[in-house]
Amino acid sequence: MKNLYVGNLAFSTTERELRALFETHGAVERVNIVTDKETGRPRGFAFVEMTNAGEADKASAAITGSSLGGRALKVNEAREKAQ
């Protein structure tokens, strides 16, 4: 299992679009588009959890810089939030 950070998302990006994009590279366990707690609006980034770490690495390399919703995506391995 590997969790990927996906940044520079268009605010109109849907969970379905992200899932479809990543599923071309392997099995997707979960997609979480992060929203603002007060307004409920998307914050422009998401987390995609993939079942296989090797597939996640390939997806990250393939999708980084590709365009979705007119924006170049940034994909990295997700890191724990600093306390």
N, C-alpha and C positions, 0 to 999 in steps of 0.2 A: 504494500500500500504506500502510495506517495501522494503528498498534497502539493499542488502547484498554485502559485500566486499568478493571477492574470491581471495586468494593469493596462491603463490607458483605454479602457472600454468606453464606448459611446453610452450615454445614459439610457438610450433606447434598447440596448442589448438585452435579449431575453435568455432565460435559463435554457430553453430549448435550442436556441442558436449556438450557445456555448457548448452544450452537450453534443450536438451534431458535429461541430468542428473538432472536438477532441476525440469523439468516438471513431473517427476515421483512422486514428492511431492506436486504439486499444479500448479496453473496457473502462467505462467511467462509473465510479461508485456513487459520487455525489457532486452536485454543483451548487455553490452558495454565492449569490450576488449580494455584496455587502450594501446595506442601506443605512441612511442616516436615522438615528434613533428618534429624533424629534419630528422630522418631516416625512420619513418613509421613502424618500427619494434615493435612487441609486447613487453611490459615491464614486463610481467609475472604476471599481476593481472587484475581483471575485476570486474564489478559491475553487479549484477543480481537483477532486480526489480520484486518483486512478488506481485500479486494483494491482497492476503490475508495474514495478518501479522502472524496468527497462523500457516499457511502452511509454511511461510518463516522460522519461528522458528523451526519447525519440520525438514525442509530441512537442515537448518544450523546444527542442532544436528546430523542428519543422514550422511551428506556429509563431515563434518570436519574429517580429518584423512583418508578419503577414497582416493583411488589412481585413477588418471586420467593422462594418458600419462606418467606413471611411477613415478609420483610425488604425495606426500601426500598433499591434499588440506587443506587450512586454510580458514574457513568461519566465518565471524563476521558481526554484524550489521554495516552498513556503517555510519561513522560519518562525520560531516561537516569538511572541511579542515580549519585548524587554519590559521588565517590571520597574 
